[in-house]
C-alpha cells in the first residue's frame, strides 16, 4: 500500500513538474492559473489532467483541438513516480526519502530544460541552492562546512572552465547548477557526481560522434548528465566514497 501511494503521489508531482517546466521556460507564473492546451489554449478539465491515464485515454491528443500531446508529459510523470518509488524502497519512510524526493524534482526540471532548450534557468537553480542548504544541513544532518565546501567547489569548478574558455565550453547556468549540486550533496558526494557525469557524458558524446549525430566540438547539454549523476549519487554516493576513501587511506 505504501509503495502504491508513493507511486501515485509521484505521478501527481510529475504532472505538476510538467507545468513548472512549460511555464518557467516561457516566463509564466506556475503557482496560479488553470492548465490549458498549448495549441488551442482551451482550459483543461480535471479528467484531462489525470497523470498517464488522460494521455492514454485520449491517445496522445488534445480532447478539444486533437493536436498531439508531447510525450514529455507522460514520460516526466512516469520517471518522477518511478524515482520516488526507488527512493522510498531504498531509504524507507524517512527524512532522507523526503529530502531526496524534493532534490529529484529539481533534477527533473533542470534535465528537461537543458535537454529540450539547452538552458539551465536561474528560477530553478537558485531556489535549488537554498533548498539544498536547508535540506542537507537540517534534515540530512550534514555539517555546514561540508555543504559550504560543496557549494564553493561546485561553483568554482565550473567558474574556472567558464573563465578559461570565455564562456565557450559551458554557460553561466552550469555555475549555478554546480553550486546547487554542492548544496544538495556536500563536497564528497559532489566529487562522485562530477566523476560519474563526465564519464557518462564522454561515453555518450563519443557514441554520438561515431554514429554521425555529433561532431568534435559540438554542444552537449551538460546539465542532463549532471542531474542524472546526482540521482545516481543519492544511491551509490556513500558506497563509492567509502570504497575510494578506504583505498587511499
Helices and strands as residue ranges (DSSP letters): H 2-25, G 46-48, H 53-57, H 72-91, H 95-117, H 122-134, I 135-139, H 144-165, H 172-210, H 222-248
